[in-house]
């Protein structure tokens, strides 16, 4: 613990980092923590998960009294890293943030604390692009997709609370987190937060509020497509663990039908859709092509798991 960090902690902010510069985020959180009224104790815990790119994160952390920074020698994945941070946290409430987020409000921390003190068990603040809107055309698809599927107001997200539980910006009471851990079987990219949300929602109240963070890690079209393909193994694991929930996903319903096709046809369809995705520039058409290819890849993965 850094000198000056209070031992009377109410809120622990947990930030797993992999190849990200979090200096700006740490400085913003530190400023807000010091401005909280009533002497509310805040600690900011940062764990570098085997990063291969070096930034000034340690130097920034060392000069901020509310921040504790550690490095892992190996990359263990987001679920395992978050579980480690949970063990280290001393706060009554735990705020999970991704490394590529920036609070949209000057009272971001205070707003979460007020809702928690009013009885909130699991509070999801949401994401936006208010403070970071890249201008390049190559980022257009990512922004279009996110604004239709993730960056939604609380009123919409509360219609299916578990489905929009993203650990990029969420506060959970400490006793709840310690009773329902992240599934370590999710070792790659994607879906570990939704799987966690399904299990949380069975026992506790998941509430979405408008307390967003801007997502600064906007990807270009090629990166979005690559990340989708990278997530398929975890997507199939989610379907296996929670068929009663995932059956309502459009990609899962389509994949169920596509599994009837032989593998060589599915691989050919994937190749065709990959070419179309690369060549199409109109986002309203690009999104269904993207979603259909996700369903094709999921069908292939499910067929492989069933063999």
Secondary structure, DSSP 8 states (H G I E B T S, - for coil): --TT--SS-SEEEEEEESS---HHHHHHHHHHHHH-GGG--EEEEEEEES-SS--SHHHHHHT-TTEEEEEESS---HHHHHHHHHHH--SSEEEEEETTEEESSTTHHHHHHHHHHTT-SEEE--EE-TT-----GGGHHHHHHHHHHTS--HHHHGGGGGGG--TTEEEEEHHHHHHS---TT--SSS-HHHHHHHHHHHHS-EEE-S--EEE-----HHHHHHHHHHTHHHHHHHHHH-HHHHTTSHHHHHHHHHTTS-HHHHHHHHHHHHHHHHH---HHHHHHHHHHHHHHHHHHHHHHHH-
